[in-house]
Amino acid sequence: METLWILGVLLSICSLSFSQECDQQLKENIDFPGTDIKFVYSPDANHCQQLCTQHHACLYFTFVRADWTQDDSHFYCYMKSSPSGQPNKRTPLQGVTSGFSLKPCITDSEPCLPQLYHNIDFPGADYRTLFTADYETCQRVCTQDPTCQFFTFVDAVFTPEKIRYKCHLKFSWVVPIIPTVERKAGVVSGFSLSVLYFCQSACEGKLFPSTDIPGNGFMVVRAASPEHCQALCSAHSSCTYFTFVSNNFNCQLKGNVNEIVLKGKDGFTSGLPAKFCQLDNSWAQANLEEIDFQYNDIRYELMDDADTCQRTCTDDPNCQFFTYVKAKISDVMYRRRCYLKRAIAMPAPPKVTKLANVVSGFQLRNCVHSAPHTDVAA
């Protein structure tokens, strides 16, 4: 139960976000020094604030802007937390912007990101390139392609000349990824019914029980079942098939458009993804006995059963998955605890850098109402 004790300590910090007031204001040229829990790349302070909001433990942040001059740490988004829920210090510092998580506010879990970033590159994560007349067309192509989450367009004066007008379409996970899955007696885990992997039309997936597809792997993530692994493969732009390993919950995403080689192997399940359709999501509605989704806790509540825990997770817009501790476990302290959990699930470039004569931005599928572009230049 040592892991649960550690999670309890973390939750005493993370649950502070629900007692804080909503503070949406950004503090330009103010640093919140120290108390870092993680740093990621972000193109601006608004995007950084959204990332902090979706991170399970982040309560406030400091973003390093493009006009920062002290070193090369531009576009760093420092996520932060403290037992008090407030920064220990607030220090004037040119070139940074700080702010607070929007967890206490009513926010959209799929925020609209209409900003365009001139002379800023989102390197990496490319899955397709094409030539377009301008960055508006590049963004429109990205918006119409369900795989695309963000893009970088090379303009008409870029050097070398041979890649001018090139539109780079890019991918990032927009479904929650569970960091660790383990077998553990006395617990039940499952998913919020509001974050299932919905598409436009129904279809049946193809699974190959007791079968491995050796080789061609490019990524391993954790999955609760072969069907969950299939949903993750379906969401990834490069996944052509997958193999799920039952003894360690490894979901091996594989990419090879030229061939598929099936090999019988106990304890392995392989399959094909579903594209442009909705998989049967009954697997995600069921409770998973003796499976623990560790970490990423936002808080816990005492409940009588796992079904109530799942309903509570579904009703909470911040919750994506959960683990419930049964009343019959030996450690009385943790009985009936429903741990609500989440992971970042919004477009996020793996890196952000300055680069002259390019324009980057995000898909506009999340923008319900047409919003004017906001141009940002490095």
C-alpha positions in Angstrom: 0.0 0.0 0.0 3.1 2.3 -0.1 2.1 3.5 -3.5 -1.4 4.5 -2.3 0.2 6.4 0.6 2.3 8.4 -1.8 -0.7 9.1 -3.9 -2.5 10.3 -0.8 0.2 12.8 -0.1 0.1 14.0 -3.7 -3.7 14.3 -3.6 -3.5 16.6 -0.5 -1.7 19.0 -2.9 -3.6 18.4 -6.1 -7.0 18.7 -4.4 -6.2 22.3 -3.6 -7.1 23.2 -7.2 -10.7 22.6 -6.4 -10.8 25.1 -3.5 -9.0 27.9 -5.3 -10.8 30.8 -7.0 -10.8 31.1 -10.8 -8.0 33.4 -11.8 -7.7 33.6 -15.6 -5.4 36.7 -15.7 -1.9 36.4 -17.1 0.9 38.2 -15.2 3.4 39.5 -17.8 7.0 39.9 -16.7 6.3 38.2 -13.4 8.1 35.0 -12.5 6.8 32.3 -10.0 10.3 30.9 -9.2 10.8 27.3 -7.9 8.2 24.6 -7.2 8.6 23.1 -10.7 7.0 19.7 -11.3 7.6 19.5 -15.1 8.4 21.5 -18.1 7.0 21.2 -21.6 7.2 23.3 -24.8 4.5 25.7 -25.7 4.1 28.5 -28.3 2.6 31.1 -25.9 1.3 31.7 -22.4 -2.3 30.9 -23.2 -1.4 27.5 -24.6 0.9 26.9 -21.6 -2.1 27.8 -19.3 -4.3 25.2 -21.0 -1.5 22.6 -20.6 -1.3 23.4 -16.9 -5.1 23.1 -16.6 -5.0 19.6 -18.1 -2.1 18.4 -16.1 -3.3 16.5 -13.0 -1.1 18.3 -10.5 -0.3 21.7 -12.1 -1.7 24.7 -10.1 0.3 27.5 -11.7 3.0 28.1 -14.3 5.7 30.4 -15.7 6.1 30.6 -19.5 9.4 31.8 -21.1 8.5 34.0 -24.1 10.2 34.6 -27.4 11.6 37.9 -26.2 13.5 36.3 -23.3 17.3 37.2 -23.6 19.1 35.5 -20.7 19.5 32.1 -22.4 18.0 29.8 -25.0 15.1 28.5 -22.9 12.5 30.2 -25.1 9.0 28.6 -25.2 9.5 26.6 -21.9 6.3 26.1 -20.0 7.2 25.4 -16.4 4.4 23.7 -14.6 4.4 24.2 -10.8 2.6 23.2 -7.6 2.9 23.8 -3.9 1.0 22.7 -0.7 -0.5 26.1 -0.3 -1.7 26.2 -3.9 0.0 29.6 -4.4 3.5 30.6 -5.6 6.1 30.9 -2.8 7.4 34.1 -4.5 6.4 36.5 -7.2 9.4 38.2 -8.8 9.6 40.8 -11.6 11.4 39.2 -14.6 11.5 40.5 -18.1 10.5 38.0 -20.8 8.3 35.6 -18.9 4.5 35.3 -18.3 3.0 33.5 -15.3 -0.5 32.5 -14.4 -2.8 29.9 -12.8 -4.5 26.7 -13.8 -8.0 27.1 -15.0 -9.2 23.9 -13.2 -11.4 26.0 -10.8 -13.0 27.7 -13.8 -15.5 26.4 -16.3 -13.3 25.5 -19.3 -13.5 23.6 -22.5 -11.7 20.3 -22.4 -11.0 20.7 -26.2 -9.9 24.4 -26.4 -10.0 26.4 -29.6 -6.4 27.4 -30.6 -6.8 30.0 -33.4 -3.4 31.7 -33.0 -0.9 31.8 -35.8 2.8 31.9 -34.9 5.0 33.7 -37.4 8.7 32.8 -37.4 8.1 30.0 -35.0 8.6 26.3 -35.9 7.0 23.2 -34.4 9.8 20.7 -35.3 9.1 17.0 -35.3 5.9 15.0 -35.3 5.4 15.2 -39.1 3.3 12.5 -40.6 2.5 14.1 -44.0 3.8 17.0 -46.2 2.3 18.7 -49.2 2.7 22.0 -51.0 0.1 24.7 -50.5 -0.2 28.3 -51.7 -0.2 29.9 -48.3 -0.4 29.2 -44.6 -4.2 29.7 -44.6 -4.5 26.8 -47.0 -2.1 24.7 -44.9 -4.2 25.3 -41.8 -7.3 24.5 -43.7 -5.9 21.2 -44.8 -4.8 20.4 -41.2 -8.3 21.3 -40.0 -9.9 19.0 -42.5 -7.6 16.1 -41.8 -8.8 14.3 -38.6 -5.2 13.1 -37.9 -3.6 16.6 -38.0 -3.3 18.5 -34.7 -0.9 21.3 -35.7 1.3 22.4 -38.7 4.2 24.4 -39.9 4.2 26.2 -43.2 7.4 27.3 -45.1 6.8 30.6 -46.8 7.8 32.1 -50.2 11.2 33.5 -49.1 12.5 30.6 -47.1 16.0 29.2 -47.8 16.6 26.7 -49.2 14.2 27.4 -52.1 13.3 23.8 -52.8 11.1 23.5 -49.7 9.2 26.8 -50.1 5.4 26.5 -49.8 5.8 23.2 -48.0 3.0 22.4 -45.5 4.0 20.0 -42.7 1.1 18.3 -41.0 1.8 17.0 -37.5 0.4 14.7 -34.9 0.1 14.5 -31.1 -2.0 12.4 -28.8 -5.5 13.9 -28.1 -6.7 10.9 -26.2 -5.6 10.4 -22.5 -2.6 8.1 -22.1 -2.5 6.1 -18.9 1.1 6.2 -17.5 1.1 2.9 -15.6 -1.2 -0.2 -15.6 -0.7 -3.0 -13.1 -2.5 -5.9 -11.6 -3.5 -5.3 -8.0 -5.9 -7.2 -5.7 -8.7 -5.2 -4.2 -9.0 -2.4 -6.8 -11.2 -1.7 -9.8 -10.3 0.7 -12.6 -12.1 2.2 -15.6 -12.8 5.2 -17.8 -15.0 8.3 -17.8 -17.8 7.7 -20.3 -17.3 11.2 -21.6 -13.8 10.6 -23.1 -14.5 7.5 -25.2 -13.0 7.5 -28.6 -15.8 8.7 -30.8 -15.7 9.0 -34.5 -18.4 9.4 -37.2 -19.7 6.0 -38.1 -19.8 2.6 -36.5 -17.5 -0.3 -37.5 -16.1 -3.6 -36.1 -12.4 -3.9 -35.2 -10.3 -6.9 -36.1 -8.5 -8.7 -33.4 -6.2 -11.8 -33.7 -6.1 -13.6 -30.3 -3.0 -15.5 -29.3 -1.1 -13.8 -32.1 2.0 -11.6 -32.3 3.0 -9.4 -35.2 6.8 -9.2 -34.7 8.8 -6.1 -35.6 7.9 -2.7 -37.0 7.2 -1.2 -33.6 7.7 2.6 -33.2 6.0 3.2 -29.8 5.0 1.4 -26.6 2.2 2.8 -24.4 0.2 1.2 -21.6 -3.3 -0.1 -22.3 -5.9 -1.9 -20.1 -7.0 -4.4 -22.7 -6.5 -5.4 -26.4 -9.6 -3.3 -27.2 -8.1 -0.3 -25.5 -4.8 -0.9 -27.4 -6.8 -1.0 -30.6 -8.4 2.4 -29.8 -4.9 3.9 -29.2 -3.7 2.5 -32.5 -6.7 3.9 -34.2 -6.0 7.4 -32.8 -2.3 7.4 -33.9 -1.5 8.6 -37.4 1.3 6.1 -38.1 -0.2 3.0 -36.6 -1.0 0.3 -39.2 -1.4 -2.6 -36.7 -0.6 -3.4 -33.0 0.2 -6.1 -30.5 -1.0 -6.1 -26.9 1.0 -8.1 -24.3 -1.3 -9.2 -21.5 1.3 -9.9 -18.7 2.7 -6.3 -18.7 -0.1 -4.3 -20.4 2.3 -3.1 -23.1 0.5 -1.8 -26.2 3.0 -2.1 -29.1 2.1 0.3 -31.9 3.6 -0.8 -35.2 3.9 0.8 -38.6 4.4 -1.0 -42.0 2.1 -0.3 -44.9 3.8 -3.0 -47.1 3.2 -6.3 -45.2 1.8 -7.9 -42.0 3.2 -11.1 -40.6 1.1 -13.0 -38.1 2.7 -15.4 -35.6 0.9 -17.5 -33.0 2.0 -16.7 -29.5 0.1 -17.2 -26.1 -0.5 -14.0 -24.1 -0.4 -11.8 -27.1 -3.3 -10.2 -29.0 -2.7 -8.3 -32.2 -5.1 -6.4 -34.4 -5.9 -3.7 -37.0 -7.0 -0.1 -36.2 -10.2 1.4 -37.2 -10.0 4.6 -39.3 -12.8 7.1 -39.8 -15.3 5.1 -37.8 -16.4 4.5 -34.2 -15.1 1.3 -32.6 -17.4 -0.7 -30.2 -16.7 1.1 -26.9 -18.4 -1.5 -24.6 -14.9 -2.4 -23.3 -14.5 1.2 -21.9 -17.8 1.1 -20.1 -17.0 -2.0 -18.1 -15.1 -1.9 -14.8 -11.7 -3.7 -14.8 -11.3 -5.9 -11.8 -7.9 -6.1 -10.1 -6.4 -3.5 -12.4 -4.8 -0.4 -11.1 -4.3 2.8 -13.1 -1.4 4.3 -11.1 -0.6 8.0 -10.7 -2.1 11.1 -12.4 -4.6 11.6 -9.5 -6.5 14.9 -9.2 -8.3 13.9 -6.0 -10.2 11.1 -4.2 -13.6 10.7 -2.7 -15.2 8.0 -0.5 -17.8 5.9 -2.4 -19.7 2.7 -1.9 -18.8 1.0 -5.2 -17.0 1.2 -8.5 -20.1 2.1 -10.5 -20.6 5.2 -8.4 -16.9 6.0 -8.9 -17.3 5.8 -12.6 -20.4 8.0 -12.6 -18.5 10.5 -10.5 -15.6 10.5 -13.0 -18.0 10.9 -15.9 -19.8 13.8 -14.3 -16.5 15.6 -13.6 -15.1 17.4 -16.7 -11.6 17.1 -15.3 -11.7 13.3 -14.9 -10.8 10.9 -17.6 -10.1 7.6 -15.8 -10.3 6.2 -12.2 -9.3 3.6 -9.7 -11.6 2.5 -6.9 -10.3 0.7 -3.8 -12.8 -1.9 -2.5 -14.1 -1.9 1.1 -12.6 -5.4 1.8 -8.9 -4.6 1.5 -6.8 -5.1 4.6 -5.7 -1.5 5.0 -8.7 0.3 6.5 -7.3 3.8 5.7 -7.7 3.3 1.9 -11.0 1.5 1.8 -13.8 2.9 -0.5 -11.5 5.6 -2.0 -12.4 6.6 -5.6 -9.3 8.1 -7.2 -10.2 10.5 -10.0 -7.4 10.9 -12.7 -6.5 12.7 -15.8 -3.8 13.2 -18.5 -3.1 16.0 -21.0 -5.2 15.5 -24.1 -4.9 18.6 -26.2 -2.6 19.4 -29.2 0.9 20.0 -27.9 4.1 20.3 -30.1 7.0 18.2 -28.9 9.2 21.2 -29.4 8.9 24.9 -30.3 11.8 27.0 -31.7 12.4 30.2 -33.6 12.8 29.9 -37.3 12.6 32.8 -39.9 10.0 32.6 -42.7 7.7 29.9 -41.3 4.2 30.0 -39.9 2.9 27.5 -37.4 -0.5 26.9 -35.8 -3.2 24.4 -34.8 -6.2 22.8 -36.3 -9.5 24.7 -36.0 -11.8 21.7 -35.5 -12.3 22.6 -31.9 -13.4 26.2 -32.8 -17.2 26.0 -32.7 -17.6 29.6 -33.7 -15.3 31.1 -36.3 -12.7 33.2 -34.5 -10.4 35.7 -36.1 -6.7 34.7 -36.3 -4.4 36.2 -33.7 -0.9 36.5 -35.2 2.1 36.1 -33.0 5.6 36.8 -34.2 8.9 35.6 -32.7 
